[in-house]
């Protein structure tokens, strides 16, 4: 198991790596585009990542799931940064322009929708007060110390293209974090530890 650095060392590592990733990874894909915000808070001797529980809705492909604030790009969005700013403001009431933009992670493709999602990472510059909305029914700050501990990674069986597939996940409090959100977190962990560890239970369909 890799040694987990201190919160200050984690931030230093993220800033260093993401300084070279100031724009989403280019793609020639014709799929719909989307963007999510990974907002990091410092405090209580740890780092915390903002997540939401999506409101249950039959029209939402991620109904009731844990997720990062964000969504699909709209025609009025000039860039994916415009998308992540608009969506984060709509879902949790945070204007990402008021916080420090660190950089972008690799694009992620959901398993249940033909789209490409770009994660934007921000460091909280002043105390944010996220609120619930018609899309976000709960606000959850997840400690990075929990996410960086491989012992907290488990697995679930998920229906993917008609097959039941074991997929990596976290069980934080009474929340299940899996799927696209889990994969986004795994890239952050890889950057933090400089070691792309993967739990043997994670079997994402490529």
Secondary structure, 3 states (H helix, E strand, C coil): CCCCCCHHHHHHHHHHHHCCCCCCCCCCCCCEEEEEEEEEEEECCEEEEEEEEECCCCCCCCCCCEECCEEECCCCCCCHHHHHHHHHHHHHCCCHHHCEEEEECCCECCCCCCEEEEEEEEECCCCCCCCCCCCEEEEEEEEHHHHCCHHHEEEEEEEECCEEEEEEEEEECCEEEEHHHHHHHHHHHHHHHCCCCCCCCCCCCC
